[in-house]
Structure formats: structure tokens, C-alpha cells
Amino acid sequence: MREMVTSTILDEILREVQVLKAQRLVVDSYSSLAQAFQQSHDARIALNILFGRIVRHLNCTTLIVVEVPQGSRRIGMGVEEFVADGAIMLRVRTLDGRLLRELEIRKMRGVKISERKLAFTLSGGFKAFPPFAHKKVEKIHRFVPIPDPPGKYSTGSTDMDEISGGGFSVGDSVLLEIGDEVSMAEYHLIVVPTIVNFISKGRAVILIPTLGVDAEKAKQIGLSYGLSDDEVNRLLKVCVAKTLDDNTDKPYTVAFEAKNPWEDYSKYLKIEEELNRKTGQPVMSVSGADTMISYYDESTYEKILGQDAIRIRKHNSIGIVLLKAGYESLAKRLGSVATTHLKIVKENWCLLFYAVKPRTGLYAVEMDVSKGYPTPKLTPIV
């Protein structure tokens, strides 16, 4: 094209907008059109025609698509962003080797922008994810357990089961690595449905909670999914350290000295054997790594987990380790022992979930309370 031809095209666009009484005009892409101009100020004049005469005089909202050269932050010829009322940049990058799509609102005249960067996906159409939001359950309903496929334990979430091929394999040692900006309630959204699904089938769970979660809090979480007091008292055993002022005589608590790790582990195994005898079913173990390390040390805890992984596989049970940020070296070592390695992180305040082993892509996490209890809604980032 030449500049004269470009002017003719702009005039033709103006006529068509008037004839159609168009409310939207999309120029895809303006980068191709702008190649006809010798100087950037000529491109700016053309933009003023598009925006000034079409948008303002004809009330036709105009979307202009401009290409950004690889590795550049400048939009197009550098004038488009100044003339436009709004500028939105779409980009892709990788997170731990996985595709992450980002939207950045660089300006939007007359609009208060609460979040300038958002993650988005093209799965099922364009969808941007606002910062993760907690939703209130208006009326609590009893958790509806999900059946276990052959050789699997359901995660308690249909979305999680779909990603993992039906759930966790029998005998799995699962590592859930938690990002430094992920809150307690956010990683609970991933792990609690698995625990509740297990208990709902008459199976027992031994829990060593992460720091900041006491036995009473653990019970209340179970009750918020519709479990009964009897189920919690019989099937949930929360391990706590003995202190002078702790009330450890509740039916769902088990007190440990938290001094000699191998004596405590021996007591732990006896509790598991008793629960297995009473229920006639495998027992799930869930442990907060930060709590265990605060009682003992990393090296000892790693040895216990290595031995425990063999026992879990032998008894066809399942073990889950919750590892918070700050233990990067330990995460690598535990990841090599675990049969399943999961991660939950935050980017642009969007909660993201993926599996390191077996490998999956990225999934945006939202809270679903439509069933009367919280479950994760997972949308692939594609």
C-alpha cells in the first residue's frame, strides 16, 4: 500500500460505519496498515481520524490490534498507546516451564483500575481471572463422596480427579508444595476435600497440622463440610504436642512428647494400626512439614518420610505432605521420594495449581460453593 491508498481505506471505513450505524469497529491489525506510513506522525494522524471521527462523533467503540515485537515493551510504532483511551497488553510467558497467559491494563481513561495484571485463558473462550476470592457458604450441606476408581483414591474433587486420571494411586506419597503468597484457606481448598472424601467412606485420617492450625480448627473445618461430631471423633486423629496448658483429652486429639522422633513415630504407628483394626480400611496420613521440622529437624523428618513412604506403599494407604515456602532444598529432595508432586502458587493474585510429577499444565483455581461446601474449580491455562 501507499499513503494515498491508506487514506482512501480510512475514508471507506468511515462511510461503512455511517451506513451500518456500527457500534463496534475492529482494526486487525493496525500494525499492517501502519507500514504504509513513512513517519510516525503520519500514523498518529490516521489514529486521530479513527478515534476522533469514528469513536467520538459516530459513537462507535473502536478496537485496534497492534503487534508488539518480541522482547519489546513498546506498542507498535510508539504512538498508538498515547492516542487511545485505553491500552491492554496481552502476553505469554512460562512458569516452571508451563504456559502462562497475562493481561496488563496499561491505561483506561476515566476508569479506576483495581488490578492492572491478570492471568487469562483461551479455554472455552477468553476468560480473565480476577484475584482469588473466598466465597461464603450460605447453607452447609453434607459432603457427597466421590467413588474411588480401581486402584485409586479420589481427591474429593471432580476437577482434580480429571487432571490426575481418577485420583491418587493406592500407595501414593503425595507432596503438596505451597507458594509463599498462598494462604491457609487457599491450600486447604486443595487438600481438605481429599481428607473429607476419605472420612466420608468410613476411613480414618491421622493429621499433623501445619503451624497455625490447632486441633479445634481442624475439627471445625471437617464440620464445615457436613461431617458429624461422631465421624470427627472416631475417624480424625489430630496429633498435638504435649504442653502444660494444652487440653489434649479430646477424642479427636493424640498427644506426643515431641522430643524423641523415633519414639513418637513408634507411637504414631500404633495409633495407625488401631485405626486400621477398627475400620478395616487403610489410614490416610497428612503432615505439615513446618510443624515436624519445628519439633525435630529437617534431616530427621526426611528420614522418617523416606521410611514412611515404604510403609504407605506396602499397606496400600496414602500419605500427604504439606510443604510451605522457605524449604526449597527440602522440596527437591522430597519431590524425588514422592510419587506425586503438586504445587499451588500465586501469580498476579490468581491462584494456580499444577503437578510436577506426573507433569500437567497450569490450572487457575477458583472456589466453588454451589454444593454447600468449598471445592476447587480448575480451569486450564491454554
Steps between C-alpha positions, in 0.01 A plus 500: 500500500589865465395791718236615253345153494501494881309830506243353261461195727438722802235695308334175398497383863331826604229457236432139597473587869244772415297281265490205742463722806767275644556490876830314476795531266795260520823571311707180490767580470593866501867396488451387140318822408767718659777352284385733219601810698846648468490691830351419841309831500313386187389189687390721788287713264331184372431389857349839582268458203396153617450596863386859459253470214379144558506448874396845619288637215336175390491333845670190362731331747818408315741219583837524332729197510870586502784252495785527751840384370651209693692626803364855469272688738418770247161465337513521120659824376491652846214744439197272519500480880502880538210563263274219624269537801599158621792263450493130584805281445476122462814293543615146568783379719598179672460402863709199596506407131122536458303746289359798692291764325491851649288809437630843601274807505749776428238774491124542489387861493236589760512157664642416842718192451513278808725232347729580207617143433284190468552144384275382218421193294355416159338179627138512386546863394683797645485518880703722734538398864461769766690461828398183683185561702371307799129422481265452792295183527147618566367164617727207585415169335660165568792419277406254226785248468640416157548126426854370470602365158685166502844541655432865589388724785282787383626849583145602599489741206372407153736753339801367693405143416478584131848653504651207690333221304246412768684600816811401692633148448470255788830510691582854386724738694379848403697822541298823483740793469345833605609839363597781736192714423249217533281524810390219727143504369628486140710185534226347718276531194724244327571256784188505724260342244742205477498457878121538531440261210711242683317544831156497332569139397566388856878523473728663756742790458796588722581870473810691608376851417717779363604778737205726577239221488405344834283195568183704553550681168547165324174373649309812397625462144364146493164613639482773233483220241207339677689231691339402829659533845504120522690467170757757606545342844538147361679548170714813536804494728685831530855469637595773747805564718458467875522826693406591853192701402378296200171315520592176322223275633261561209403183310643631173842597642812295569778651712870447432805597702661648184848430640617164371394466134533122480303440819230731365504321165459165676197637686365639172520156339311342791221758462482424127486123567214552747303713251562245226374222729184693595405612148638207303627752244824683415586816695595831339785701649528878451793692646607863504874504435549831683350354819717188487816702435417730794482190725808321365717600202500474119736204484302290748168587341637404158610160634157441655326586173728270300417212731133596506476498119598131500240422768226693317567311177507166683163562673329648191421817694582861409716773652491874434773746598424873510817699438487879530741743336849544642614137465613499135784253553276265699231528232741365238599207719144414604385540140734218397347271765135592439305310235284809443633857525246785489546877520266786582627855443379853437574718198334839460288396800353215298521161673673248270531125538708245313673165539875463469472121507318373301531818294196715422440848363387799705149527642335809644327424831167650601277415795172320431243494782199399292476161673489649850872452572823632344657312211761613245391597150796451267528663158794417271721787383522441124 
